[in-house]
Every structure is written in C-alpha cells, then in structure tokens.
Amino acid sequence: MKEFVIGQNDAGQRLDRFLAKSVPLLPASLAQKYIRIKRIKLNGGRAERDSRLQKGDVLQLYINDEFFEAPREDNGFLTVAVPKLHIVYEDENILLVDKRPGLAVHPHDGAEYGRTLIDHIQAYLYQKREWRPREEHSFTPALCNRIDRNTGGIVIAAKTAEALRVMNQKIKDRELDKRYLAIVEGVPKVKAGSLKGYLFKDAKKNRVFVTDTPQTGAKSCQTDYKVLATEKGLSLVECKLITGRTHQIRAQFAHAGHPLLGDGKYGKLNKNYGRNYQALYSYKLTFTFTTDGEGLSYLNGKTFQVEQVDFVGEYFPNYK
C-alpha cells in the first residue's frame, strides 16, 4: 500500500487525472476497477473517479508495487489493460502474432511505452500468469523478427530463452520461408521472376537505395516474386525474400519501376487509390529446418498463414 497526501498544487484535481500523472503505469481502466472494488480509497473511504481532491486529503492505493515505478521500456506492458492481439499460433515456446499495420513492434521505433506489439505480447503473457517477472526473475518474452510499423503480418515471439536462441539461429541460417503479399503499380513484364541488385542504407535519410552494380557498403539483395492477379493498372504479387535487407521489397520494386501502392517513401502516393501506407503483408510462414531444430523440431514443415489481408479484398475482390 502507498499513500499520497494531497498538497496545495494538486488540490482541485479530479482523482482519475491525479492518478494518471502520479501512477502513469496504471491503465485508466484498471484504475477505475480498483476504485470500484475499493483498492483505491480516499481518506479511508470510498472514492469516485471524478472526486475533487482537497489539500490534506489522504489517498490510499492498495495496488502492486510495480505500478509505482517510472515508465521504462521494460515495464511498458503494465500500461496495457486489455492486450489486443491477433494470435495465429501459440504453444509453450513461441507465439505467432498477426501485427496490424500502424503498430510499432518496439518503443525505439518511435512509439510510446505501452503502445507497441511487444508491450501487448508481454501484457498478454503477464495477465495469463505465464510470465511473472517480479516473482520469478524470469526470461522476458522477446521478438525474434520485426517488420516495419506500416507493414502488417506475422511476427514471432519467444516465450523462453531457449526458444529465442534456436529461432534466432534458424532465421540467421534462412531456415524459415516467409512470403509476402504486395500490390505494385503497373504490371511487371515478367510474371514470375527475381529482382536482384545491391542495397545500401542512408541512415540520415532513413531509407535505402538499390543499384544494379556493386557499390561500397552495399549488400546484395534478392526478392523472388510471382504475379497473382492484375486489375486496373495494379498487380497483386507474392514475394519471397532470399535476402532480408531493410525495406528490401519496397525498394527493389520501386527500383524496377513498380513501387508498392501507397508507399510514399519509395514511390508516389497515388490519390486515385486513397491509400497512404504501403500495401505489404507478411502473410505466410513455413518452418523449413534443414538442421536440428532442438526443442522446436516439432515446428518443422508446418505452415501458418493470415487468411484475410485487407488490401487483397479491397483492390482484388475477385481474387481467391
């Protein structure tokens, strides 16, 4: 239990607004619940969320100690009252989540603590009591791969240190087959082919560039693709990453003269289609282990897929 004695500067505030500033890790919905069940009391009695605090009032909070910590990357999950996850697959070792466009995977992608995919995953496991960091000092659930904020698709999270180690090695050794769906402007002349080139990153501009010939600091990149459908000057393509460079699909198709629909960074926003972020989705994942999968061997050969990708139905309603 922790007490707050209201001073002159805080007098006149509503209780819920005082809590939001004084206990920033406590979600508003959870604060309301604690007020209702009397785990938050005002002067030893019942409080209301809209109670006006007066100088000298004593606020008593019977809540877990971790909520009184300063917000940090490692405790942002506490601010998530109701995790919003689209779970594709889950077992005792890993979690496959369909990340929706617009959601950052980590706080360092520019999102606030508590508003990222990893926060929601950690909050989900914390609330299920599968992960008790204060009680067990256990491994912190972590992401094995990441995708851009405005790209949707399957992200792998490890629940254990061993699962993270094995999965990271499999990703490094390219023993996972990841397929993307994308809509590109125009119709590629070759309906099934491979985009090859060299990619280098300009950190200051936060973008990459593709060239056809080797350049100092550039790394080779390759994306295999297949055109699935065409309609009204657009093409729906399935992509397979042979290499996994930053913004690879977006930059390579733009370099080939077919930028992704809605991609303002590597193409031009086409107002005729009303889309302001890239039509790109990591929709299918197959585990293709060629070496010992150790504790994750049971995943070998299994495929997981997002069944509905929004832009497919929107721009290619007749595609099955």
N, C-alpha and C positions, 0 to 999 in steps of 0.2 A: 504494500500500500504506500502511496505517496500523497502528500498534502501540498496544496498550493494556498497561500494566504494572499488574497487579492489586495493589491496596493492601489494607490491613487491613480496611477497611469492606466490601470486595467479596469477601473470602475466604470460601469455603464455599458460594458460589452455584453453581448449575448454569450451564453455558456458555450454553445457549439462553435462560435468563432474564436473564443478563447482557447478551446481545446485544439482547434485546427492549427493555431500558432504555437501553442505550448507543447503539444504532443503530435508533431507532424507525421509520425509513422502510424498513428492510429487512424484507420479509414473512417470516414464520416458515418458510413452505415453501421460500422461496428461500434462507434461511439454512441450512436443512437440506441443500439441494442443494450449497451452497458448502462445507459441512463435508464432505460425501461426496466431492466432487471436489478436496478439499484446497486450496481458495481461502481457507479459514479454518483456520489452524494454531495449535497450542498448543505453545509452547516449540520451535518449528521442526519439529514432527512432526504426525502425525495427531491430530485432535481428535474427540471424540464429543459429541453434543448434550447428554448427561447427565453430561459430565465435571465434576467438582467443582474449581472454581478455588481455587488456593492463593496466599497472599501471595508476591509476587515472580514469579508466572507471567507470561510474555510471550505475548500473544495477537496474532497477525498476520492482518490482513484484506486480502486481495487482491481488493477489490471497487471498483466505480466510486465516484468522489468524491461524486457527488450523494447517495448514501445516507447520508453523514455530516452532511448539512445538518439544521437544525432543521425539524420539520414545519410547513408553511405551506399556505395554500390553493393556491398554485401548484405545489406538489410532492407533494401528497397522492396523486397517481396512482401514485407509486413504491411505495406500500404494497400495491398490488393485484397479487398474483402471477398470478392467473388471472381475467381480466375475465369478468364474467357479463353478457352482452348478448344480447337477442333482437332481431336485426337484421332489419328489414323491407325495407330497400333501402340500397344503398351504391354510390357512384361516386367519382370523384376529387375531387369538390367537396363533397358532402354525405353525411350518414349519417342514416337514419331508424331510430330505435330504439323498440321497444315497451317502455316503462317499466312495470314491475310495481308494483302498489300497495304502499306501505310504504317505498319507496325515495325519499329526497330527491333533488332534482336538483342542489342546490348546498349547500356547507357552511353557508352562512348560514341555511339552513332548519332548523338545529338538529342536523344530523348532524355526526359527526366527520370530519376529513380522511381520505380514503381510502375512505369509505363512502357515496359519492354517485354519481349517474349520470354526472356529468361526469368524476369520477375514473376510472370504469370505461371511459368512452369514450377518454379520454386515454391510459390504460394500454394499451388495445387498439391504438391507433394507434402508440404508442411501441414496443410489442413487435413490431408489424409492420414497424417501421423506416420508416413513412411520416412520422413526426414525430420529429425529433431536436433537441430544444430546446437542448441544450448544444453541439451541433456546428454547428448552422445559425443559431441565434438566430431561429428562425422563428416565424411566427404560431402562437399557442396555440389549438388547436381549442376552439370555444365553442358554447354552445347558442343557438339562435335563438328558441325559445319555452320555456315552462315550464308544468308542471302541478303541482297540489298533491301532497304526499307520498303521501296515501292515495287519489289518483285514478290510474288506470292509463291507458296509451295512448301514442300516437305523439308523440315528441319529435324535433325537427330539430336536428342538429348540423352546423356548418360546419367544413370542413377548411381552408379558406383565408380570408384577409381579404376577398377579393372576393366569395366566396360569402356570407359573413356580411353584408356591406354590402347586396348585392342582396336576400337573403332577408329581412332586417330591413325593408327598404323595402316589399317585397311584403306582409309581414304588416301593416305600418302602413297600407298602402293597401287592405287587405282583399282581396287577390287570391289568397287561399287559402280553400278551402271545407273547414272542419273539422266533422266530425259526431261526436256523442257518443251512446253508448247509456247509458240510465239506467233504474233501476227506481224507481218512485214508489209511495207508499202511496195506496191508493184508485184510483178510475177517473175521470179528467177527463171532464166533461160534453161538452166539445168534443174530438173525436177527432183533429183536426188544426187547430192554431191558432197563436197567437202570444202570448207573455207580454210585456207592456210595462210599464215603470214607471221609477222613479228610484232609484238605488242610491248610498248613501254609506257610507264606511268609518269604523269606530271603531277607531283604531289601538291604543288601550289594551286593548280587549276582543278585539282580533284577529278581528273579524268584521264583516260588512257588514249593512246594513238596507235593505229595499226599501219604497218608498212609492208610492202611486198618483198623487200630485201633486208638482210640483217643490218642492224644498227647497234651502236654501242649502248649497252644497258638494256637492250630489248630482248624479250624472251619469245621463243616460238609459241604459236598458238594454233589450235586446230579445232574446228567445230564441224561435225558431220550433220547433215540435215536432210529432211525429206519433206516435200510439199504435199500436204494432205488435202487441201482444197483451195480454190480461188473464187473470189466473188467481189465484184465492184471495185476492181483495182487493188484488192488486198489478197494476201496469201497466208493461209494457216500452215505453219511449218512445225515439224517435230525436230528438236535438236538434241544431239548427243555430244557432250563435252569430252574431247580426247585429252585436252589440257584444261586446267581450271584456273584461268587468269581472271583478274579483276575486270568486271564489265565485259567479259570476252564476247558473249553472244551479241550484245548491244553494239559494241564497237566493230566487230567483224562484219555484221550485216550492213551497218552504215557505210563501212569502207567499200562494200560490194555494191553500193547503190540502192540498198533496200533497208532503210532504217526501220526500227520497230515502231509500230503505231503508238503514238503518244509519247515517244521518247524525245523530250526537249533538249536533253544533253547531247545526244549524238545525231539527232535528226532535227526536224522542224515540227512543231505542234500543228497538226492538221485540224483546223477548226471545223472542217466539214464532218468530222467523226466525233467531236466532242469528248476526246479523251486526253487527259493531261498527265498521265504517267504511263510507263512502258507496258505494253501487252506481253508480259513474260511470266511464265509459271513453271516451277519445278514440280511437275505433276506425277512423275513415276520414279520409283526407286527399286532397284533389284540388287540383292546381295550376291556377288559373284566371286566368292572367295576361291583363290587358287592355291592358297597356303592355309595352314592350320588356323581355324577360327577360334581356337581355345574355348573359352566359356561362352562364345557367341556362335559356335559352329551350327547350332540349330537354325540360324537365320539363313544359312547358305542356300541359294536357289529361290528364296522367297521374294515375291514382288508385292509392293504396296503402291497404291495409286489413289490420287484425288479424283473422284468420279465427276465432279462438276467444276469446271473452270468458267468463271463468269463471262469472260470475253468471247469464248467459243460460241455460247448460245446467243450472245448479243450480235455478233458480226457474221456468224456462220450458223444460222438457225436450222439449216437442213443437214448439217454435218452430224453423223452418228459415230 
